[in-house]
Amino acid sequence: MRYRKLGTTGVEVSTQCLGTMMFGAMGNDDHDECVSIIQAALEQGINFIDTADRYSLGESEVIVGKALKGRRDEVVLATKFLFPMGEDRNHQGGSRRWIMQAVENSLTRLGTDYIDLYQIHLFDWDTELDETLGALSDLIHQGKILYAGCSNFPAEQIVEAQWASARRNRERFVCLQPPYSIFTRSIETSVLPTCQRHAMGVIPWSPLDGGWLAGKYRRGQAVEAGSRFTEGTMWSQRNAGAVDTNVDPKIELVERLAVVAEKAGLNLMGLGLGFTDAHPAISSTIIGPRTMEQLEGLLSVAHVVLDDDTLDAIDGICPPGTNAPGTVDRVPNPNMDVVHRRR
C-alpha cells in the first residue's frame, strides 16, 4: 500500500480509501462479514475509511464503529451529512441546527468522540454557505471533528467556499469527494484544477463506474444478479434502466479498454484504478467492496502505476474532460429543473 498527504493537512492516507456504502441494508447486511472485510483492509495497510450517515440510514456507521473498537486511532475516519435522516423536515441539509445534531448522531453510531474528516455530502442550495462553514468551524474548535470537507461540489461552489472561509474567518474545506473514472472525466476540465489551485485533497468515488470498469458487464453476457445496474436499483434508475449488454453504448468502450488493459498486463479493474490514481490532484481513491472477494480483487491492484503509453491509449478511447455516452450526471444541479428555468 502506498500513502499520500491529504491536501495540505499533513495527514498521510493510503492511496486506497475503504468506502463503506455497501455495508448494511444497501448491500451486505451481514455485520460480522462486513466487520471482517474492514479489519482485513486494515491489515493490508488501508488507514482511511469513508462512510456517511445516509448509508443504510446509519447502519454503515454502526458497522464501522464495531470494526474499529480498539483500533480507532489507527484510522483516518471520514463520514458525511446532508441527506434526510427521517421524517422530520429539519433532519437534513447544511443548517447549523442539523449539523450540530447530525454530528452527535454519527459520533454515537461510530462509537468515537471525534471524526477526522466531516464532509457535506452535496452542495446545499437552500442554506447560506457561511452558516454551514460556521457550524463546521465550531465543531473543529470543539474537537469533535478535525477537518471539514465537501463532496460533489461544482468548481464555482468550491471557489465560493474557499472565498467565504478566507473572508469570514472560517475553517476551510481541505478536500473534495467527487465522482471520477475513465467513464466520468468531466471534472478534469475545472473541478480538479480548482482543487489543485486551492491545495485541496481529492478522494474520488466510483472509480470503476459501478462495476463497468471491473469487467462485470461484457457484451452478450447476462448481468449478474445483485449487481448495481440490475433492474430496480437506484443505479439502474440513474442509468435509465438495467444494463443491456448487447446495446449499451459503454459496451464497445469496455471491449476496447480490455485490449489496452491486456497489453499493459492488467485486468480492467487494475486499469480503472490505475487511471484514477494517476491524476496529480488525487490523494486517495475510494473503493467500495461488498464482499471479501471483491476487497481482495481491489487490493491486488493497489500497486498499479500506469505508464504514459497506457494513459495515452485510454485518452484515445475516452477523451479527457468528457463523460462516456449514456453516463448520467450523478450530481444534478437544481437550477436546471424546469421550475427554475421557466418562470
Secondary structure, 3 states (H helix, E strand, C coil): CCEEECCCCCCEEECEEEECCCECCCCECCHHHHHHHHHHHHHCCCCEEECCCCHHHHHHHHHHHHHCCCCHHHCEEEEEECCCCCCCCCCCCCCHHHHHHHHHHHHHHHCCCCEEEEEECCCCCCCCHHHHHHHHHHHHHHCCEEEEEEECCCHHHHHHHHHHHHHCCCCCEEEEECECECCECHHHCCHHHHHHHCCCEECCECCCHHHHHHCCCCCCCCCCCCCCCCCCCHHHHHCCCCCCCCCCCHHHHHHHHHHHHHHCCCCHHHHHHHHHHHCCCCCCEEECCCCHHHHHHHHCCCCCCCCHHHHHHHHHHCCCCCECCCCCCCCCCHHHCHHHHCC
